[in-house]
Amino acid sequence: MDKSKVALIRCMSYNEAEVYNAVKKGMELLGGMAHFIKAGENILLKPNGPSGAPPEKCVTTHPAVFRAAGMLLKESCANIYYGDSPGFGSSATVMKKAGLKAIADELGMRLADFDAGRSVHHDKALQNKLLTIAHGALDCDGLISLPKFKTHGLVRFTGAVKNQFGCVPGILKAQYHVKLADAYQFGVLLTDINTFLKPRLYVMDGVMAMEGNGPGSGTPRPMNVILFSADPVALDAVACRIIRMKPEFLPTSEPGEKSGLGTYHDENIDLVGDPLESFIARDFDIIRRPPDIVVSAGIKGLVKNMATSRPVVNQSKCTGCGICIKSCPVGIKALDWAGQDKKYPRHFYKHCIRCYCCQEMCPEGAITVESPLLARLLFKG
């Protein structure tokens, strides 16, 4: 089989000229923009911008990377659209807050419809034959994905494959979390979305990454790298190797390879550009073990839940905004207001499906994913 090519380009800052040159160089190593699009095509730029957080928080794709990709598309005479679907609010609102709308307006990009979608059949899906996808992702000729390099409570790392979950309209994301509570089932869903949409290229923003309590409340970490590939499984695998995590721990790696989406095996990946060894961060703060398997029935479920990582509210950081309660997707809420004053939320773990939506959506970083005592004893060392 042909090897999947992944390019790594050093980029030391978000200076617009430096980022443009880095993105252009990475593109050229993969054959240039003309290898991925034709003049006159309607091309969608899909950044990671689920919450509209400001760029300095490293939650979203940085505007400089978005701008560079947009400029190269414009130079290739493409008709450019952009968008992402947030958990709350409209796509237009989060794109503005993330600093992407101003750039889009400057470059003549048009906002795609990510607030509504339609059902599509995916005959080659591993698990999800029926998907609901945003109109904006379905109506384009091709998609270029701009993921962010960061940690994730449920799937450990959110990168190239995970970025397309943003093509599922708003509230439907929560429904998928309820239906596919297990991280490995969720990983197959992400794979199915990618094999249906078939993004042509993935450009991962790792100039400033996020470690720790990702994907919404972690700590910014300079990694000084932008990664490029047409293979999202390989791209995520290379990012994992940079932070010394086994790629097979990602719940998208095996289904991604099984479906033909890509490969996560080192021997099947051709690295070009700057050497991987120069980016290694051995102390990157990420959980280096496979995601938990959530079982919810009987004694086995009780024991398993005692050993499964869980979201925990830090009352000293909580402002009582209630976003975590609103974001909980289960019918009987897994967290609700505690006490008569309803000042802080509390979790009811027997209802918790461990989707970590509350942790992801908390704007204050007041919810973290922690391992109970039994889990710490089981995974000691």
N, C-alpha and C positions, 0 to 999 in steps of 0.2 A: 504494500500500500504506500501511497505517497505520504510523506511526512507533512504535518501541519506546521506552518510557519508562524512564529511569534516574534515580533520585533520589540525590543526594549530600547527606549531612547531616554538618555539623561536630560532632565530639565530641572534647573535649580530654583526657579521662581515662577510666579504667574505673570511676569512681565509679558505683555502681549506679543512683542516681537520674538522673544525667546520661545514662547509656547508655539507660535505659528511656525517657526523654523523647525521645532522639534516634531510637531505633527506632520509637517510636510515631509520631513526626512523619514519618519516612520511609514508614511504612505508610500513613499518611493521605494522603500525596501520591500514592500508587498506588491509592487507593480504600478504604483501611482493611482490617483483617483479614477483615471480613465479605465482602469482594470475592473472597477466596481460599478460604475454608472455610465450612462450614455447621455449626451446633451439632449435637453428637452424633457428628460424624465422627471416625474414628481417624486422627490426623495424626502423621506421623513427623518429628521434628526430626533432621536429619542434620548434625552438626557436623563440622569437620575435626579429627580427633583420633587420627591413625594410630599414634602412638607413646606416648601417655600422658605426654608431656613436661609439666613444670609451666608454668603460664601465662606466667611472666616470660620464657621462652625464645621466645615468639611462634611456636611450631610449630603450636599448636592454636587453635581458636576460643576466645576468652576466655570464662570462665564468666559474666562480666557480660552479654555479648551473648547467650549461651545462656539466661540467666535472663530477660532482657527479652523475648526471643521466646517463651519458655515462659509468662511471665505474660500476655502478650497473647493467646496461644492459650487459656489457662485462662479468661481473661475472656470469651472467645468461646464458652465451653462445649464445647471440643473434648476428646476423649480423647487424651492426649498420650503418644507413645512416642518413644524416642530410641536412638541407637546409631551405631557406625561399626566397620568391620572393620580391625584392625591387621595388619601384616605378620607379627608374632609375638605370641603370647599370645592371651588372650581379650578380647572386647569389654568385658566387665565390668571387667577389670583396667585397661585403658587409660582407660576412662571415669572410674574412680576416681582414677587418677593425674593425669589432666588437670583434676581439680577439678569435674567435671561431675556425678558421681553424687550428691554431697551436695545440689546444687541440684535435681536430678531428684527425689530423695527428698522434699525440702521441698515441691515443687510437685505431687507425686503423679504424676510421669511414670513410665512403665514401660519397662524395658529391652527393646528388641526383639531378636530373634534375628539376630545378624550373624555368628555362628560357623559357620553351615551355610546351604546354599541349595539351589536346584533349577534345572534347565534350563528355559529358556523360548524360544519361537520369536518372532522379531521380523521379520515379513514386510516391513516398510518400512525395514529396515536398509540402509545404504549398503554395508556390508561383512560384518557379523557377524550372520547370520540366527539363530544359536543362541548364547544368552548364559546364563551361570550367575550368578544374582543371589541375594543373601541373603534368607532367608525374611522377615526384618523389613521389608525394603523392598518386598517383593511383597504382604505381607498388610495393608498400610495402605490407607486410602482416598485419602490424599494425602500429598505429601512437601514439606517446606520445608527448603531447603538453606542451611547456614550456613558458607560457605567462608571461608578465611583469605587475606589479601592477602600473597603471598610469592613468591619466586623458585623456579625448579625447573630442575635440571640438564638434564633431557631435553627438556621442552616449553617452557623459558624462564620461564613464569609459571604458577603453579597457582592457579586461582581458582574461578569458578562451575562451569564445565563439568567440570574435573578432579575436583571434590569428589565426584562420584558414582562415581568409581572405587572409593571406599570401600564401595560397595554390592556389590562382588565379594568373596566370602568369602576370607579369609586367603591360603592357599597358592596359590589359583587366580590371584591377581594375578601371581605369578612365571611361571606358565604362559602367561599372556597376553603378558608381556614377551618370552618366548622366541619365541612364535608371531609376534608383531608387533614386531620389534626396531626397525624404522624409526620415527622420531618421527611421521611423517605417517600411517603405518598406525595407530599408537597413537592419534593424534588422531581418526581416524575411529571407532575403537573407543569412545573417550570420547563422541563424538557419538551413536553408536548406543545407548549405555547411557542417555543423557539423553532421546533421542527415545522410548525404550521406557518409562522411568520417568515422564517428563513431570512433573518437579517444578513445583509451582505458583508458588513464590516463592523468590528467592535474596537472602540478606542477607549481605553480605561485610564481615567484620571487618577494617578497616584503621586502627583507632585506633592500634595499634602493629603495623606491618608487619614483614616480614623481607626484607632485601636480602642480596646476596652469595651465600654458599654454601648456598642453600636447596635443598630444602624443610625439612631437619631440622637444619642446622648453620650457618645464616646469622646475620646481625647484626640485632638489633631496631632498628627505625627508626620514630620517630613520624610518622604520616601524618595523624592526627586526622580520619579520615573513616570513615563507614559508608555503604556503597553498597547500593541496593535495585533490583531489577528482576524482572519475570517472564520476561525474555529473558536467558539466561546468556551468549550470544555478545556481546550489546550490553554487558552488565555488564563482561565481561572486556576488551572493546575500550576502554571508558571508563577502566578501571583502567590499561590500557597507555598511554593518552594522558596520564594523570597522571604517569607515570614516563618519558614521552617515548620509548616504544617503539612501533614500527609494529604495529598489531593484526594485520595480515596475516602477521606473523612467527609468530603462534601457529598450531600445526598443527591447531587445532580451529576456526579462523575460517572457512576456505573450506568444509569439509564441514558445519560448523554451518549456514551459510547455504544450502548446496545441499540439505540435508535439511529445511529449513524450521524448524530449531530457533531461529534468530534471525538478526540482522544485525550486521555489524561496521563498516558504512559510516557515517561521521559524519552524512551527510545524511539517514539513515534513523533517527536516534536523537534523541529529545526529552529534553533534560536539564532536570531540575527540582530545586528545593532550592538549596543553596549553589553559587556559581559554580565551575566546574571549574578555572578559572585560579587560584583561591585555594589549590588543593591541589598545584599543579605542583611536582615535585621533579626538576629537570634532572640532578642529580648522583646519583640513585638508582642503586645498584650492581647492574646487571643486564647480561647479555650482549645487546647490541642488534644481533643478526643472526639470520637464520633458523637453526633447528636443522640439524645435519648430516644428510645422507642416508647411511646406513650401507650399504655394499656389501661383501659378504664372499667373493666368488669371483674367482679368477684374478688376473692382473696388475692389472686395474682395481681389484679389491678391495684388493690390496696397497698401491697408490698412494693409494687413497681412505682406507684406515686410517691411513696415514702423515699424512694431512691432517685426520683427524677428532679432535675433542676426546676426551680420555680421562680416566678417574678415576686419581688419583695419591694414594698413601699418604704422609702426613707422619709419619715415624717418631717425631718429637719429641712428637707429640700422641697417638700410638697407645698404647693400654694392653694390647693383645693379647687383647681379649675374644673375638674370633673371630666377632662378629655379622656382619661384612661377608662372611666366607666362607660362613656359613650362608644369608645372603640372596641369594647369587649363584644365579640361576635356571637356568643352563645345565648340561647333563649333565657335560661336562668343565669343571670349575671354571675361571673366568677369573681367579681369584686363590686363592692357597693360602699356607700357611706357608713362609717363606723360611729357608733354612739349617737346620743340625742342631738348634739351640736352639729353633726354631719360635717365636721371640719376636715377629716382625712378619710380616704378610701381604705378598705381592707379587703384582702383576698379570701375567698372561700374555695379552697383547693380541690374539694371534691367535685366542683363544677368546672375547674380550670382544665382546658384542653392543651395548655402549654403552647399556644400559638405566639405568645409574647407580643401581641398587638398593643397591649397596654404599655409595655416597655418601649416599644418602637415609637409610639405616638406621643409619649410624655414630653412636653416641651421644656421641662425643667431638669430632666435627667434624674428624677426622683425615684424611678423604678429600675432596679437592676435584676439580673438573672443570677440567682445564687443556688448553690448545691446544698441540700440538707445533709445532716450528719451521716446518714446511711450511705449517701452517694459519695461523700468524701472518704468514708472507710472503704467502699468498694473500689474506688478509683485511686486509692492512695498509691503514690509513686508513678 
